[in-house]
Amino acid sequence: MSCSGRLKIVLITGRSIKQGRSKDTGKFFDEYREAISVCEMNPMDMEALGIARGGYIDISSPYGSVTVLATPSPDIPRGVAFIPYGMIANMLIPPDTEGTGMPRSKGLEVWVTPSVRRPQDLRSLVKSVGGV
C-alpha cells in the first residue's frame, strides 16, 4: 500500500551468498558492508516510489530505521523486500525472541521511502546503538 511517497511492505531477511562469503573477510570491511546494505525489491514497487536502479531507500519499522541501496529483483513478489542478515537488518527486527531464542526475521511490516542519504558506516551504526 502506497501513501504519499512511501510504501508499506513485508520484510524478509535471510542469508545471501555475498553476505555469507564476505562475513569471513570481516564485518567492518567494504565487501561485507556492501553485501548487507542492500534491499532487493520488486521493480514495480521501486517504480511506484520513483526509485531508480542504484537509488537509496529508507526503511522504517517500529524497532528502528536504516538507509540501504535498492536493487530491483523480478524474483521478489510485489509488496515484499529482502535484506541479508547482518547489522542493517538487525536494526529493523524486534529484539524480543518471545521465548524461541530467535528474533522474528521474516514477515515484518515496514515502510519504505526514497532517500538521498547513503547507508551508514557500520562502525558508526554500532556506536549509535551503544556498541564499541
N, C-alpha and C positions, 0 to 999 in steps of 0.2 A: 504494500500500500504506500503510495507516494503522497506526501503532503508538504507543500511549499519548499521544494528543493531537497527534501530528504526522503529516504525510503526505509520502511521497516522490513527487515529480512530475518531469516533464520540463520544463525551462525553455526557452522560445523568446524571443529578443529580436529587435527589428526596429524599423523606423520606424513612427510613428503620425502622423496628420495634426496632432494637437495638439502633439506633440513637435517636429515639423518646423517648424511655424509659430512656436512660442514660442521656439525657439533663436535666431531672428533678433532677437527682442526683447532677449535677453541671458540668459546661463546662470545668473546669480545672482538673477534676478527670480522672484517668486512664480509667475507663469504657467508658466515652464519647470520649476521645482521640482515643481509640481503635476502637470505632464504626464509627468514621468519617475519620480515617486514612487508609481506605481500598478501593481498587478498584476491583470490580468484572469484570472479563473479560472472554471471551470465551476461553476454554482450548487450542484450536488450535492456537489462536493468541498468547497465552503465550508460547506454544511450538515453534512457529515460531521465537520468540525472545529469546528462550533459558531460559525462566523464570520458575523456579521450584515452586511448591506449597510452600508458606512461603517466597518467594523471594520478593524483593523490586523493585519498578519501579519509575522512574522519569517521570512526566507528565508535558508537557510544552504547553502553549497557548500563544497567543500574549499578554496576560494580566499578566502572571506570571508562576511560576513553583513550583511543590511540589514533595515530595517523599512519597510514600504510599506503603502499603502491597498489593501485587497482590493476588487475590483469584480467583480460577477458578470457573466458573459457566456455565454449559451447557445451562442454560436458557437465557444467554446473546448471541445475534447473533454475528457472526464474524464481526469485524470492529467496534464494539460498546463497550463502557465501562460504568460502573455505579459507581458513588461515592455518598454517602449520603450527604445531605445538611449539611453545617457547615463551620467552618473556613477554612478547607482544600479546599473544593470545591469553596469557595468564592475567593480564590487566582487565580483561573483559568477562572472564568466567567467575561464577560465585566461589568464594573461598571455602564455604561450608561443604563438607563431604556427605552430610546427612547420614553419618554412620557407616558409609560404604568404604571410606578410605580414598575415594577418588572424587574430585570435584566434577560437576556436570559440565562436560566439554562439548556436548552435542545438543542441538535443538534450542539454543538460547536466542531469544528475540533481541535484536539490536537495531539501532538506527544508523544509516549511512548517509553522509552528506559530502559533497565535493569539498576539497580543501586545497589551499595554496601552500600549506605547510609541508615540510618533508618529515619522514619518520625520525623519531628522536634517537639520538645516540644511546646505545644500550647501557653504557656506564652511567649516563645522566638519568636514564629511566630507573635503574636500580637504586640510585641515590634518592630519587624522588619518592620512592616507596619505603625509605628507611634502611636501605642496604648500604654496604660499604664499598 
